[in-house]
Amino acid sequence: MAVFKNPNDPENINLISTLELLIREIIVPNNPEEIKITEIDCADPGCVDKATKIEVIESDSTTVVYMLHKPLVFVKKSDLENALKNYGK
């Protein structure tokens, strides 16, 4: 399956920045040290060829990883809210 790549933003820097801001809104008042968002190849049978990996890194170096079984360009705010609903609980 071909995944859309923006020719003006081949690394999806703008999209990743937007998603990071949304994640920070969702997990307030928790303020993680760092958030890493990457698109990876997906090996799960129910997944298309790409998945989005979200790593939330706390100041004590604790890392919580979330996987969204869809390409980065298809991730919506509701996907993030669903994935992060139990964060910090």
C-alpha positions as CSV (number, residue, x, y, z in Angstrom):
1,M,0.0,0.0,0.0
2,A,1.4,3.4,-0.9
3,V,1.5,5.9,1.9
4,F,1.1,9.6,1.1
5,K,4.3,11.6,1.6
6,N,4.2,15.4,1.4
7,P,6.9,16.5,-1.1
8,N,7.3,19.7,0.8
9,D,7.7,18.0,4.2
10,P,9.1,14.5,3.4
11,E,9.9,13.8,7.1
12,N,6.5,14.9,8.2
13,I,8.1,17.5,10.6
14,N,5.0,19.7,10.6
15,L,2.6,16.8,11.2
16,I,4.8,15.4,14.0
17,S,4.9,18.8,15.6
18,T,1.1,19.1,15.5
19,L,0.6,15.6,16.9
20,E,3.1,16.4,19.7
21,L,1.1,19.5,20.7
22,L,-2.1,17.5,20.7
23,I,-0.5,14.8,22.9
24,R,0.7,17.5,25.4
25,E,-2.9,18.9,25.5
26,I,-4.4,15.5,26.1
27,I,-2.0,14.4,29.0
28,V,-2.1,17.7,30.9
29,P,-1.3,18.2,33.8
30,N,1.4,15.6,33.3
31,N,4.3,17.3,31.5
32,P,6.6,14.7,30.0
33,E,10.2,15.5,29.3
34,E,10.1,14.4,25.7
35,I,7.6,12.9,23.2
36,K,9.0,11.0,20.2
37,I,6.7,10.1,17.3
38,T,7.9,7.9,14.5
39,E,6.4,5.9,11.6
40,I,7.6,2.3,11.5
41,D,7.0,-0.8,9.4
42,C,4.1,-2.8,10.9
43,A,4.4,-6.6,11.1
44,D,1.0,-7.2,12.8
45,P,-1.5,-9.0,10.5
46,G,-4.3,-6.6,11.1
47,C,-2.1,-3.6,10.3
48,V,-1.5,-1.8,7.0
49,D,2.2,-1.5,6.1
50,K,2.9,1.4,8.5
51,A,2.2,2.1,12.1
52,T,2.8,5.1,14.3
53,K,4.9,4.7,17.4
54,I,4.5,7.3,20.2
55,E,7.1,7.3,23.1
56,V,6.3,9.5,26.1
57,I,9.5,10.0,28.2
58,E,9.2,11.2,31.7
59,S,11.8,13.3,33.6
60,D,12.9,10.1,35.5
61,S,13.6,8.4,32.1
62,T,10.5,6.2,32.4
63,T,9.2,5.6,28.9
64,V,5.6,4.7,27.9
65,V,5.1,3.4,24.4
66,Y,1.9,3.6,22.4
67,M,1.3,2.0,19.0
68,L,-1.3,3.2,16.6
69,H,-1.8,0.7,13.8
70,K,-2.1,3.3,11.0
71,P,0.3,5.5,9.1
72,L,1.3,8.8,10.6
73,V,-0.7,10.8,8.1
74,F,-3.9,9.1,9.1
75,V,-3.6,9.7,12.9
76,K,-6.4,11.8,14.3
77,K,-6.9,13.6,17.6
78,S,-9.5,10.9,18.6
79,D,-6.9,8.2,18.0
80,L,-4.5,10.0,20.3
81,E,-7.2,10.5,22.9
82,N,-8.1,6.8,22.8
83,A,-4.5,5.7,23.1
84,L,-3.6,8.1,25.9
85,K,-6.8,7.9,28.0
86,N,-5.1,6.0,30.8
87,Y,-1.8,7.9,30.8
88,G,-0.7,8.9,34.2
89,K,-3.3,6.8,36.1
